[in-house]
Amino acid sequence: MLSTALMDPKGSLPRLLDYLQAPFALASRVYVSWVFLKSGYLKLSDWDSTLALFEYEYRVPLLSPHLAAIVGTAGELVFPALLILGLFGRISALGLQAVNVLAVVSYAHVLFQDGFAAAIGQHYLWGYVLLVLTVCGPGAWSLDHQLRGQRKNLPDT
């Protein structure tokens, strides 16, 4: 009897899960964005060290170390800020996914060594969260959702 009520499409469990979608999407956006915002802030706060890391440690393909430092730092600051707000949510999640992939590629010579399973696991987790946000969108508690609702209420011209 209880399982029937829980599995009923109009039952309490589906309603509860529907109610949790917006806060879960917001929590996911804030969680993954915070990681990249902190990294971007650290890079910006000690630019000389950042340039040295990109020149001697990170192996970013196709870009000069200086340009890679600028692009990487900008990506770690702009995309997370947009994602937290839920503004251009899917594009922001996709952009942050690119930053994440580039971080793994440029530091693969370290991340794929023995003893770094937890570090690469973190990148996989962030990638998964970003993939979910890209596919499902930023949720109802986002500027994208609010702006989409306002556009629907505008009179046709």
N, C-alpha and C positions, 0 to 999 in steps of 0.2 A: 504494500500500500504506500509506504513512504517513498520507495524508489520510483513508483509511478508518478507521484506528485513532483519529485525532483526532476524527472526526465520529461515531464509534460512541457511542450514548447512554451506554454503560458505559465508554467510553474515557477516556484520561487527561486530555484537555482539558476535557470537561464536569465531571469530578471536581475538577480544579484550579479551575475557575470556581466550582463549588459551595463549595469550601473558602474561596475569597476573598470570598464574599458577606458574611460577618459582619465581617471587618476592614474591608472597603470601606464598609459601612454605618456602622460606628463612625467611620471617618475622615471620612466625609461629615457625620455629626452634629457632630463636633468642629470641623471646618473652618467650617461655616456658623454654628455657635453662637458660636465665638470672635469672629467679626466683630461680632455683635450684643452680646455681653457687653462687649467693649471700648467700644463706643459707649455702652451703658448706664452703664458705670462712669465714662466721661468726663462724661456728663450729671450723674451723681450727685455727682461730685467738685467741680463748679463750678456749683451750682444756680442762682445768680444769672444766669450766662451762659446757662444752659439756658432759664430763663424768658424772657430777652431774645430768644433765638433763636425760641422758640415765639410770642412776641408780635409780633416785627417781621420775621422771615425766613420761617419755615415757615407754610404756609397750610393748616392742618388743618381740613377741613370739619366742621361740626356741633358742634364742641367749643370751649369757651373755651380760650385759650392755656394757662392754668394747669392745667386739667384734662387737656388734650392732653399737656402736659409730664409730668404724673404717669403717665398711662396709657401713653404711649410709653416712658418710662423703665422702668416696671414690666414692660412687655412685652419690652423688650430685656434684662432681667435674669432674669425668671422662666422664660419659654419656652426660652431657650437652656440654662439650668441643667437643666431637666427633659429637654430633648432630648439633652444629653450623657449623662445617666444612662440614657436610653432609657425613661423613666418617662412614661406617657401619650404615647408617642412620636409617634403619628400626630396626636393632638390638639395636642401641642406644636409639631410641624412646621406644622400648619395655622395655629395662633396666630401663629407667627413669620412665616408667609407673609402674614398680615394686617398685621403690623407692617411688613414689607417693602413691601407695596402702599401702605400709608398713608404711608410715607416717600417713595415715588415721587410719589404724588398731592400731598402737601403741599409738595414741593420741585420739582414739575414745571416751574414757571416758570423754573427754573435748569437742571435736568437735560436738558430737551429743546432747549436752545440749542446752537448750533454750538460745538464744542470740548469738549462733555461726553459724547461717545460712550462713552468708557471708563467713566465713572461710571455711566451708565445700564446699560451692559453688565454691570457688576458686580451690579447689582440683578437683572438678567435671570438671571445665573448663579446667584445665591443663590436666586432664585425657582424655577429649574429643580431645583436640589439639594433644596430643600424639597418640591417637587412629587413627586420620586422617593421621598423619605422618607415622604410622606403616603400615596402609593399602595402602596409596597412594605413599609412598616413599618420600625422601627428595627433590625431584624436580630436574630440569635441572641445577640449580645453586648450585651444590653440587659436592664434590669430587667423590662420588659414580658415578655420571653421567659422569664426566670427565674420570675417570678410565675405566668405561665400554666402552666409546667411543674409548679410546686408545687400549683396548684389541681387539676390532673389527678390527682395522687397522693393527694389527700385522700379519705378514705372517705365514701361516701354516707351521709347522715343521714336 
